[in-house]
């Protein structure tokens, strides 16, 4: 394990590597159950440091990104909705919504690759701060051109946030453990959609205060809070972990930024190093490494899975109040805002129920993905064909089903991406593949925001069949998602995911030709946890 020219005295890093080897040696006499207890304790400590920060930043960024949907129906009676104030046609609103996702598609990958070369903590802080600034500026929109410009800028600055969060988790957790964590902070989007819908009723009461209409107060206040949270992340989020005995030295502009306390210290840091050694010794990726990710066929079924579910999710998020209004034209703008909230409460419940179980049975991701997608399809069909003019509520019930089905699908897709690409391609594999899946998969969002609902003139005419074709298109792309997950499962079964020996620790990353050591997490990922070690089974 020692290179030529290195002193015989063992460094803390070499001692930790020796512990890795002892951990893997079945004759070393280590108590595996005791080790796992310590490991679980370390990951719980990381949860307390990382997940609350991610939850809050994602809550605010989701609110700022999706407020436009609510602004379309706020204070309509006073002629102070977004469309009325800016004199926008339905097609112009759809165009502005879609422009955001165009930038998302283009800039997601570059942003994530930059994050791998710079400090992930600083890059995440930059994203959230800029989102807050652009969000606050949206209060000053006065015409279609400013709406277009700010939506473009918002898409540019927020690009890389969602895949960057998935990549960031793999610096601290094994890929098979990221599904629950992604689900936990993804609930922020659902709470945001529900809370923003409820709070928008209060913003509508502020209409005219200080010369601003209701939606302008909404954009301004959320934006200012976003700036404060973005700056606070410089102290809150930990930087990438370092091997025992190494210290971080910041140079250039980074030396002027505040230092963040390390995520773990002492024995906790050593245990984490032993369990997840692979993330501590990363080779500097090259364009050839990036090219191998692009030509890996495994990325494309994942991208199509994401295309369908995120397209439906964003379509419902942006047009929830518009769809509800189509089912019952007698509802007021405040009632529409309030009725949009339960959709996302159902979404949240499904995330909390399904994603932890999918981590425990991580060999069956496709099943945990496809069943919720089927629930979405059933909900969309009920929204399209259910109820009648005297009783439109079954159609609203269909939207609640869609919300429930949406919940776990996006986190599961991102987690499956981490699981497949970290063993095969290392850090650049996770960063690039998650960005490709998230970025290019958002072409589905462009479809549902630009071409469907108010963007489809022939389909938006009032009447019983209003938006019917749009919902059927969403059913179609969801069927594509299910088909892609089935194809991925079949191909992985027959082609495989490459050698598990690629899930390695530091030795193969730093010393070519030496023996490969699998870290503790890689060893455990070979088997599913099932329902073992849950609180009621540890008595």
Secondary structure as a PSIPRED ss2 file (coil, helix, strand):
# PSIPRED VFORMAT (PSIPRED V4.0)

   1 X C   1.000  0.000  0.000
   2 X C   1.000  0.000  0.000
   3 X C   1.000  0.000  0.000
   4 X C   1.000  0.000  0.000
   5 X C   1.000  0.000  0.000
   6 X C   1.000  0.000  0.000
   7 X C   1.000  0.000  0.000
   8 X C   1.000  0.000  0.000
   9 X C   1.000  0.000  0.000
  10 X C   1.000  0.000  0.000
  11 X C   1.000  0.000  0.000
  12 X H   0.000  1.000  0.000
  13 X H   0.000  1.000  0.000
  14 X H   0.000  1.000  0.000
  15 X H   0.000  1.000  0.000
  16 X H   0.000  1.000  0.000
  17 X H   0.000  1.000  0.000
  18 X H   0.000  1.000  0.000
  19 X H   0.000  1.000  0.000
  20 X H   0.000  1.000  0.000
  21 X H   0.000  1.000  0.000
  22 X H   0.000  1.000  0.000
  23 X H   0.000  1.000  0.000
  24 X H   0.000  1.000  0.000
  25 X C   1.000  0.000  0.000
  26 X C   1.000  0.000  0.000
  27 X C   1.000  0.000  0.000
  28 X C   1.000  0.000  0.000
  29 X C   1.000  0.000  0.000
  30 X C   1.000  0.000  0.000
  31 X C   1.000  0.000  0.000
  32 X H   0.000  1.000  0.000
  33 X H   0.000  1.000  0.000
  34 X H   0.000  1.000  0.000
  35 X H   0.000  1.000  0.000
  36 X H   0.000  1.000  0.000
  37 X H   0.000  1.000  0.000
  38 X H   0.000  1.000  0.000
  39 X H   0.000  1.000  0.000
  40 X H   0.000  1.000  0.000
  41 X H   0.000  1.000  0.000
  42 X H   0.000  1.000  0.000
  43 X H   0.000  1.000  0.000
  44 X H   0.000  1.000  0.000
  45 X H   0.000  1.000  0.000
  46 X H   0.000  1.000  0.000
  47 X H   0.000  1.000  0.000
  48 X H   0.000  1.000  0.000
  49 X H   0.000  1.000  0.000
  50 X H   0.000  1.000  0.000
  51 X H   0.000  1.000  0.000
  52 X H   0.000  1.000  0.000
  53 X H   0.000  1.000  0.000
  54 X H   0.000  1.000  0.000
  55 X H   0.000  1.000  0.000
  56 X H   0.000  1.000  0.000
  57 X H   0.000  1.000  0.000
  58 X H   0.000  1.000  0.000
  59 X H   0.000  1.000  0.000
  60 X H   0.000  1.000  0.000
  61 X H   0.000  1.000  0.000
  62 X H   0.000  1.000  0.000
  63 X H   0.000  1.000  0.000
  64 X H   0.000  1.000  0.000
  65 X H   0.000  1.000  0.000
  66 X H   0.000  1.000  0.000
  67 X H   0.000  1.000  0.000
  68 X H   0.000  1.000  0.000
  69 X H   0.000  1.000  0.000
  70 X H   0.000  1.000  0.000
  71 X H   0.000  1.000  0.000
  72 X C   1.000  0.000  0.000
  73 X C   1.000  0.000  0.000
  74 X C   1.000  0.000  0.000
  75 X C   1.000  0.000  0.000
  76 X C   1.000  0.000  0.000
  77 X C   1.000  0.000  0.000
  78 X C   1.000  0.000  0.000
  79 X C   1.000  0.000  0.000
  80 X C   1.000  0.000  0.000
  81 X C   1.000  0.000  0.000
  82 X H   0.000  1.000  0.000
  83 X H   0.000  1.000  0.000
  84 X H   0.000  1.000  0.000
  85 X H   0.000  1.000  0.000
  86 X H   0.000  1.000  0.000
  87 X C   1.000  0.000  0.000
  88 X C   1.000  0.000  0.000
  89 X C   1.000  0.000  0.000
  90 X H   0.000  1.000  0.000
  91 X H   0.000  1.000  0.000
  92 X H   0.000  1.000  0.000
  93 X H   0.000  1.000  0.000
  94 X H   0.000  1.000  0.000
  95 X H   0.000  1.000  0.000
  96 X H   0.000  1.000  0.000
  97 X H   0.000  1.000  0.000
  98 X H   0.000  1.000  0.000
  99 X H   0.000  1.000  0.000
 100 X H   0.000  1.000  0.000
 101 X H   0.000  1.000  0.000
 102 X H   0.000  1.000  0.000
 103 X H   0.000  1.000  0.000
 104 X H   0.000  1.000  0.000
 105 X H   0.000  1.000  0.000
 106 X H   0.000  1.000  0.000
 107 X H   0.000  1.000  0.000
 108 X H   0.000  1.000  0.000
 109 X H   0.000  1.000  0.000
 110 X H   0.000  1.000  0.000
 111 X H   0.000  1.000  0.000
 112 X H   0.000  1.000  0.000
 113 X H   0.000  1.000  0.000
 114 X H   0.000  1.000  0.000
 115 X H   0.000  1.000  0.000
 116 X H   0.000  1.000  0.000
 117 X H   0.000  1.000  0.000
 118 X C   1.000  0.000  0.000
 119 X C   1.000  0.000  0.000
 120 X H   0.000  1.000  0.000
 121 X H   0.000  1.000  0.000
 122 X H   0.000  1.000  0.000
 123 X H   0.000  1.000  0.000
 124 X H   0.000  1.000  0.000
 125 X H   0.000  1.000  0.000
 126 X H   0.000  1.000  0.000
 127 X H   0.000  1.000  0.000
 128 X H   0.000  1.000  0.000
 129 X H   0.000  1.000  0.000
 130 X H   0.000  1.000  0.000
 131 X H   0.000  1.000  0.000
 132 X H   0.000  1.000  0.000
 133 X H   0.000  1.000  0.000
 134 X H   0.000  1.000  0.000
 135 X H   0.000  1.000  0.000
 136 X H   0.000  1.000  0.000
 137 X H   0.000  1.000  0.000
 138 X H   0.000  1.000  0.000
 139 X H   0.000  1.000  0.000
 140 X H   0.000  1.000  0.000
 141 X C   1.000  0.000  0.000
 142 X C   1.000  0.000  0.000
 143 X C   1.000  0.000  0.000
 144 X H   0.000  1.000  0.000
 145 X H   0.000  1.000  0.000
 146 X H   0.000  1.000  0.000
 147 X H   0.000  1.000  0.000
 148 X H   0.000  1.000  0.000
 149 X H   0.000  1.000  0.000
 150 X H   0.000  1.000  0.000
 151 X H   0.000  1.000  0.000
 152 X H   0.000  1.000  0.000
 153 X H   0.000  1.000  0.000
 154 X H   0.000  1.000  0.000
 155 X H   0.000  1.000  0.000
 156 X H   0.000  1.000  0.000
 157 X H   0.000  1.000  0.000
 158 X H   0.000  1.000  0.000
 159 X C   1.000  0.000  0.000
 160 X C   1.000  0.000  0.000
 161 X H   0.000  1.000  0.000
 162 X H   0.000  1.000  0.000
 163 X H   0.000  1.000  0.000
 164 X H   0.000  1.000  0.000
 165 X H   0.000  1.000  0.000
 166 X H   0.000  1.000  0.000
 167 X H   0.000  1.000  0.000
 168 X H   0.000  1.000  0.000
 169 X H   0.000  1.000  0.000
 170 X C   1.000  0.000  0.000
 171 X C   1.000  0.000  0.000
 172 X C   1.000  0.000  0.000
 173 X C   1.000  0.000  0.000
 174 X C   1.000  0.000  0.000
 175 X H   0.000  1.000  0.000
 176 X H   0.000  1.000  0.000
 177 X H   0.000  1.000  0.000
 178 X H   0.000  1.000  0.000
 179 X H   0.000  1.000  0.000
 180 X H   0.000  1.000  0.000
 181 X H   0.000  1.000  0.000
 182 X H   0.000  1.000  0.000
 183 X H   0.000  1.000  0.000
 184 X H   0.000  1.000  0.000
 185 X H   0.000  1.000  0.000
 186 X H   0.000  1.000  0.000
 187 X H   0.000  1.000  0.000
 188 X H   0.000  1.000  0.000
 189 X H   0.000  1.000  0.000
 190 X H   0.000  1.000  0.000
 191 X H   0.000  1.000  0.000
 192 X H   0.000  1.000  0.000
 193 X H   0.000  1.000  0.000
 194 X H   0.000  1.000  0.000
 195 X H   0.000  1.000  0.000
 196 X H   0.000  1.000  0.000
 197 X H   0.000  1.000  0.000
 198 X H   0.000  1.000  0.000
 199 X H   0.000  1.000  0.000
 200 X H   0.000  1.000  0.000
 201 X H   0.000  1.000  0.000
 202 X H   0.000  1.000  0.000
 203 X H   0.000  1.000  0.000
 204 X H   0.000  1.000  0.000
 205 X H   0.000  1.000  0.000
 206 X C   1.000  0.000  0.000
 207 X C   1.000  0.000  0.000
 208 X C   1.000  0.000  0.000
 209 X H   0.000  1.000  0.000
 210 X H   0.000  1.000  0.000
 211 X H   0.000  1.000  0.000
 212 X C   1.000  0.000  0.000
 213 X C   1.000  0.000  0.000
 214 X H   0.000  1.000  0.000
 215 X H   0.000  1.000  0.000
 216 X H   0.000  1.000  0.000
 217 X H   0.000  1.000  0.000
 218 X H   0.000  1.000  0.000
 219 X H   0.000  1.000  0.000
 220 X H   0.000  1.000  0.000
 221 X H   0.000  1.000  0.000
 222 X H   0.000  1.000  0.000
 223 X H   0.000  1.000  0.000
 224 X H   0.000  1.000  0.000
 225 X H   0.000  1.000  0.000
 226 X H   0.000  1.000  0.000
 227 X H   0.000  1.000  0.000
 228 X H   0.000  1.000  0.000
 229 X H   0.000  1.000  0.000
 230 X H   0.000  1.000  0.000
 231 X H   0.000  1.000  0.000
 232 X H   0.000  1.000  0.000
 233 X H   0.000  1.000  0.000
 234 X H   0.000  1.000  0.000
 235 X H   0.000  1.000  0.000
 236 X H   0.000  1.000  0.000
 237 X C   1.000  0.000  0.000
 238 X C   1.000  0.000  0.000
 239 X C   1.000  0.000  0.000
 240 X C   1.000  0.000  0.000
 241 X C   1.000  0.000  0.000
 242 X C   1.000  0.000  0.000
 243 X C   1.000  0.000  0.000
 244 X C   1.000  0.000  0.000
 245 X C   1.000  0.000  0.000
 246 X C   1.000  0.000  0.000
 247 X C   1.000  0.000  0.000
 248 X C   1.000  0.000  0.000
 249 X C   1.000  0.000  0.000
 250 X C   1.000  0.000  0.000
 251 X C   1.000  0.000  0.000
 252 X H   0.000  1.000  0.000
 253 X H   0.000  1.000  0.000
 254 X H   0.000  1.000  0.000
 255 X H   0.000  1.000  0.000
 256 X H   0.000  1.000  0.000
 257 X C   1.000  0.000  0.000
 258 X C   1.000  0.000  0.000
 259 X C   1.000  0.000  0.000
 260 X C   1.000  0.000  0.000
 261 X C   1.000  0.000  0.000
 262 X C   1.000  0.000  0.000
 263 X C   1.000  0.000  0.000
 264 X C   1.000  0.000  0.000
 265 X C   1.000  0.000  0.000
 266 X H   0.000  1.000  0.000
 267 X H   0.000  1.000  0.000
 268 X H   0.000  1.000  0.000
 269 X H   0.000  1.000  0.000
 270 X H   0.000  1.000  0.000
 271 X H   0.000  1.000  0.000
 272 X H   0.000  1.000  0.000
 273 X H   0.000  1.000  0.000
 274 X H   0.000  1.000  0.000
 275 X H   0.000  1.000  0.000
 276 X C   1.000  0.000  0.000
 277 X H   0.000  1.000  0.000
 278 X H   0.000  1.000  0.000
 279 X H   0.000  1.000  0.000
 280 X C   1.000  0.000  0.000
 281 X C   1.000  0.000  0.000
 282 X C   1.000  0.000  0.000
 283 X C   1.000  0.000  0.000
 284 X C   1.000  0.000  0.000
 285 X C   1.000  0.000  0.000
 286 X C   1.000  0.000  0.000
 287 X H   0.000  1.000  0.000
 288 X H   0.000  1.000  0.000
 289 X H   0.000  1.000  0.000
 290 X H   0.000  1.000  0.000
 291 X H   0.000  1.000  0.000
 292 X H   0.000  1.000  0.000
 293 X H   0.000  1.000  0.000
 294 X H   0.000  1.000  0.000
 295 X C   1.000  0.000  0.000
 296 X C   1.000  0.000  0.000
 297 X C   1.000  0.000  0.000
 298 X H   0.000  1.000  0.000
 299 X H   0.000  1.000  0.000
 300 X H   0.000  1.000  0.000
 301 X H   0.000  1.000  0.000
 302 X H   0.000  1.000  0.000
 303 X H   0.000  1.000  0.000
 304 X H   0.000  1.000  0.000
 305 X H   0.000  1.000  0.000
 306 X H   0.000  1.000  0.000
 307 X H   0.000  1.000  0.000
 308 X H   0.000  1.000  0.000
 309 X H   0.000  1.000  0.000
 310 X H   0.000  1.000  0.000
 311 X H   0.000  1.000  0.000
 312 X H   0.000  1.000  0.000
 313 X H   0.000  1.000  0.000
 314 X H   0.000  1.000  0.000
 315 X H   0.000  1.000  0.000
 316 X H   0.000  1.000  0.000
 317 X H   0.000  1.000  0.000
 318 X H   0.000  1.000  0.000
 319 X H   0.000  1.000  0.000
 320 X H   0.000  1.000  0.000
 321 X H   0.000  1.000  0.000
 322 X H   0.000  1.000  0.000
 323 X H   0.000  1.000  0.000
 324 X H   0.000  1.000  0.000
 325 X H   0.000  1.000  0.000
 326 X H   0.000  1.000  0.000
 327 X H   0.000  1.000  0.000
 328 X C   1.000  0.000  0.000
 329 X C   1.000  0.000  0.000
 330 X C   1.000  0.000  0.000
 331 X C   1.000  0.000  0.000
 332 X C   1.000  0.000  0.000
 333 X H   0.000  1.000  0.000
 334 X H   0.000  1.000  0.000
 335 X H   0.000  1.000  0.000
 336 X H   0.000  1.000  0.000
 337 X H   0.000  1.000  0.000
 338 X H   0.000  1.000  0.000
 339 X H   0.000  1.000  0.000
 340 X H   0.000  1.000  0.000
 341 X H   0.000  1.000  0.000
 342 X H   0.000  1.000  0.000
 343 X H   0.000  1.000  0.000
 344 X H   0.000  1.000  0.000
 345 X H   0.000  1.000  0.000
 346 X H   0.000  1.000  0.000
 347 X H   0.000  1.000  0.000
 348 X H   0.000  1.000  0.000
 349 X H   0.000  1.000  0.000
 350 X H   0.000  1.000  0.000
 351 X H   0.000  1.000  0.000
 352 X H   0.000  1.000  0.000
 353 X H   0.000  1.000  0.000
 354 X H   0.000  1.000  0.000
 355 X H   0.000  1.000  0.000
 356 X H   0.000  1.000  0.000
 357 X H   0.000  1.000  0.000
 358 X H   0.000  1.000  0.000
 359 X H   0.000  1.000  0.000
 360 X H   0.000  1.000  0.000
 361 X C   1.000  0.000  0.000
 362 X H   0.000  1.000  0.000
 363 X H   0.000  1.000  0.000
 364 X H   0.000  1.000  0.000
 365 X H   0.000  1.000  0.000
 366 X H   0.000  1.000  0.000
 367 X H   0.000  1.000  0.000
 368 X H   0.000  1.000  0.000
 369 X H   0.000  1.000  0.000
 370 X H   0.000  1.000  0.000
 371 X H   0.000  1.000  0.000
 372 X H   0.000  1.000  0.000
 373 X H   0.000  1.000  0.000
 374 X H   0.000  1.000  0.000
 375 X H   0.000  1.000  0.000
 376 X H   0.000  1.000  0.000
 377 X H   0.000  1.000  0.000
 378 X H   0.000  1.000  0.000
 379 X H   0.000  1.000  0.000
 380 X H   0.000  1.000  0.000
 381 X H   0.000  1.000  0.000
 382 X H   0.000  1.000  0.000
 383 X H   0.000  1.000  0.000
 384 X H   0.000  1.000  0.000
 385 X H   0.000  1.000  0.000
 386 X C   1.000  0.000  0.000
 387 X C   1.000  0.000  0.000
 388 X C   1.000  0.000  0.000
 389 X C   1.000  0.000  0.000
 390 X C   1.000  0.000  0.000
 391 X C   1.000  0.000  0.000
 392 X C   1.000  0.000  0.000
 393 X H   0.000  1.000  0.000
 394 X H   0.000  1.000  0.000
 395 X H   0.000  1.000  0.000
 396 X H   0.000  1.000  0.000
 397 X H   0.000  1.000  0.000
 398 X H   0.000  1.000  0.000
 399 X H   0.000  1.000  0.000
 400 X H   0.000  1.000  0.000
 401 X H   0.000  1.000  0.000
 402 X H   0.000  1.000  0.000
 403 X H   0.000  1.000  0.000
 404 X H   0.000  1.000  0.000
 405 X H   0.000  1.000  0.000
 406 X H   0.000  1.000  0.000
 407 X H   0.000  1.000  0.000
 408 X H   0.000  1.000  0.000
 409 X H   0.000  1.000  0.000
 410 X H   0.000  1.000  0.000
 411 X H   0.000  1.000  0.000
 412 X H   0.000  1.000  0.000
 413 X H   0.000  1.000  0.000
 414 X H   0.000  1.000  0.000
 415 X H   0.000  1.000  0.000
 416 X H   0.000  1.000  0.000
 417 X H   0.000  1.000  0.000
 418 X H   0.000  1.000  0.000
 419 X H   0.000  1.000  0.000
 420 X H   0.000  1.000  0.000
 421 X H   0.000  1.000  0.000
 422 X H   0.000  1.000  0.000
 423 X H   0.000  1.000  0.000
 424 X H   0.000  1.000  0.000
 425 X H   0.000  1.000  0.000
 426 X H   0.000  1.000  0.000
 427 X H   0.000  1.000  0.000
 428 X H   0.000  1.000  0.000
 429 X H   0.000  1.000  0.000
 430 X H   0.000  1.000  0.000
 431 X H   0.000  1.000  0.000
 432 X H   0.000  1.000  0.000
 433 X H   0.000  1.000  0.000
 434 X H   0.000  1.000  0.000
 435 X H   0.000  1.000  0.000
 436 X H   0.000  1.000  0.000
 437 X H   0.000  1.000  0.000
 438 X H   0.000  1.000  0.000
 439 X H   0.000  1.000  0.000
 440 X H   0.000  1.000  0.000
 441 X H   0.000  1.000  0.000
 442 X C   1.000  0.000  0.000
 443 X H   0.000  1.000  0.000
 444 X H   0.000  1.000  0.000
 445 X H   0.000  1.000  0.000
 446 X H   0.000  1.000  0.000
 447 X H   0.000  1.000  0.000
 448 X H   0.000  1.000  0.000
 449 X H   0.000  1.000  0.000
 450 X H   0.000  1.000  0.000
 451 X H   0.000  1.000  0.000
 452 X C   1.000  0.000  0.000
 453 X H   0.000  1.000  0.000
 454 X H   0.000  1.000  0.000
 455 X H   0.000  1.000  0.000
 456 X C   1.000  0.000  0.000
 457 X H   0.000  1.000  0.000
 458 X H   0.000  1.000  0.000
 459 X H   0.000  1.000  0.000
 460 X C   1.000  0.000  0.000
 461 X C   1.000  0.000  0.000
 462 X C   1.000  0.000  0.000
 463 X C   1.000  0.000  0.000
 464 X C   1.000  0.000  0.000
 465 X C   1.000  0.000  0.000
 466 X C   1.000  0.000  0.000
 467 X C   1.000  0.000  0.000
 468 X H   0.000  1.000  0.000
 469 X H   0.000  1.000  0.000
 470 X H   0.000  1.000  0.000
 471 X H   0.000  1.000  0.000
 472 X H   0.000  1.000  0.000
 473 X H   0.000  1.000  0.000
 474 X H   0.000  1.000  0.000
 475 X H   0.000  1.000  0.000
 476 X H   0.000  1.000  0.000
 477 X H   0.000  1.000  0.000
 478 X H   0.000  1.000  0.000
 479 X H   0.000  1.000  0.000
 480 X H   0.000  1.000  0.000
 481 X H   0.000  1.000  0.000
 482 X H   0.000  1.000  0.000
 483 X H   0.000  1.000  0.000
 484 X H   0.000  1.000  0.000
 485 X H   0.000  1.000  0.000
 486 X H   0.000  1.000  0.000
 487 X H   0.000  1.000  0.000
 488 X H   0.000  1.000  0.000
 489 X H   0.000  1.000  0.000
 490 X H   0.000  1.000  0.000
 491 X H   0.000  1.000  0.000
 492 X H   0.000  1.000  0.000
 493 X H   0.000  1.000  0.000
 494 X H   0.000  1.000  0.000
 495 X H   0.000  1.000  0.000
 496 X C   1.000  0.000  0.000
 497 X C   1.000  0.000  0.000
 498 X C   1.000  0.000  0.000
 499 X C   1.000  0.000  0.000
 500 X H   0.000  1.000  0.000
 501 X H   0.000  1.000  0.000
 502 X H   0.000  1.000  0.000
 503 X C   1.000  0.000  0.000
 504 X C   1.000  0.000  0.000
 505 X C   1.000  0.000  0.000
 506 X H   0.000  1.000  0.000
 507 X H   0.000  1.000  0.000
 508 X H   0.000  1.000  0.000
 509 X H   0.000  1.000  0.000
 510 X H   0.000  1.000  0.000
 511 X C   1.000  0.000  0.000
 512 X C   1.000  0.000  0.000
 513 X C   1.000  0.000  0.000
 514 X C   1.000  0.000  0.000
 515 X C   1.000  0.000  0.000
 516 X C   1.000  0.000  0.000
 517 X C   1.000  0.000  0.000
 518 X C   1.000  0.000  0.000
 519 X C   1.000  0.000  0.000
 520 X H   0.000  1.000  0.000
 521 X H   0.000  1.000  0.000
 522 X H   0.000  1.000  0.000
 523 X H   0.000  1.000  0.000
 524 X H   0.000  1.000  0.000
 525 X H   0.000  1.000  0.000
 526 X C   1.000  0.000  0.000
 527 X C   1.000  0.000  0.000
 528 X C   1.000  0.000  0.000
 529 X C   1.000  0.000  0.000
 530 X C   1.000  0.000  0.000
 531 X C   1.000  0.000  0.000
 532 X C   1.000  0.000  0.000
 533 X C   1.000  0.000  0.000
 534 X C   1.000  0.000  0.000
 535 X H   0.000  1.000  0.000
 536 X H   0.000  1.000  0.000
 537 X H   0.000  1.000  0.000
 538 X C   1.000  0.000  0.000
 539 X C   1.000  0.000  0.000
